[in-house]
Amino acid sequence: MTNTNHVLAKNEDEDLTAWVPASEIAQENPHIRAKKVEYDVRQRKHNGLEKAGAVLKFGKRYLVHRIRYARWLAQRARGAA
């Protein structure tokens, strides 16, 4: 169930709708568990997610960048193959 109520900006850095809680990534992609995304966020300094620019600390919460997380996930999948 993809959220189509937003329009992505041409520059992904300008698109605030791309930053979402980990739970939203899981809601939009039922094959990905929220616990897995949350684990990835906790391990961000060790797994390359922080270096990929896919995590943002916003107050006490962490937000995940949809596009960058997907890119990071795809790179990891290609590396594991």
N, C-alpha and C positions, 0 to 999 in steps of 0.2 A: 504494500500500500504506500505509494509514493506521494508525498505532499506536493501538489502542483499549484498551491496557492501563492507561490512566490516566484519571482523572476530573478534568475541569477544575473548579477552584474557581469559585464565583460571582463573585469578584473576581479578575480576571486578574492583579493584582499579587501575589496570594497563591499563585498556581499555579507551583510550582517546576518542574513537568514541562513547562511551556511554553518554558523556556529550554533550547535545544539547540545543538549545534555546527552550522555551516553544512552540513556533509555530511549531517546527518540531515534537514534540510529537503529536500535533493535526493533522498535515499532514499525519503522519503514522497511526493514529488511528482516522478516521473520526467521530466516535461516541463520541470523547472527544473534547470539544471546547477549542481553544487556550485561550480564556478569562478565562475559568475555571482553566486551568493550571497556568496562570499568577496570578490569585487570590490566588491559593494555594501557590505560591511562595511568594507573598506579606504577606501572613498569616503564613509563615513557622515557626515562633517562637511560634505560638499559636496552630498550628494544628499537630505538631510533625514531619513535613517534614524536618525541620532542624536537629532534633535529629536523624532522619533516615539516615542522610548523603546524602540526595537526591538533595541538592541545593549547588551550588558553585558560589561565586561571582568572576567574571573574568573581571577585569577592571571595567567598568560601567555596565556591563551586568550580568545577572544571568543565569547560565546554570542548566539544570535539568538532573539528571542521569536516563537514561531510565529504567534500571533494578530496581533501588531503588525506583523510583517513582511508578512503577508498583507494587512492593512489598508493598509499603505504601498504595497505593490505594486498593489493595486486603485486607490488614489488616483492613482498615477502613470499607470496604464493609462487611467483616465478623463480625465486631463489631456492625454494624448497623442492622444486621439480627436478 
